[in-house]
Amino acid sequence: MFLLSEIEERLAADRCGDLRREILSRLEAELMALGQQQREQHSAQDYASLERRRVACLAGIRVVERVWRRLNPV
């Protein structure tokens, strides 16, 4: 796992957006997998854990997008 400052440095150096797309692809794949897992039967505690992970993926997507836009203005 990377620290936010490490992600910022790597995204700043990634002018063509390959790293951004890779990170977003991984987060979106995990988001889909978590959504599928949530549709299965789970205890309330397990479901809450899946939801926390899903929300963390959504937050990660927002962070990557915002950092990318800040470091690579159009």
Secondary structure, DSSP 4 states (H G I P E B T S, - for coil): ---HHHHHHHHHH-TTSHHHHHHHHHHHHHHHHHHHHHTS---HHHHHHHHHHHHHHHHHHHHHHHHHHHHS--
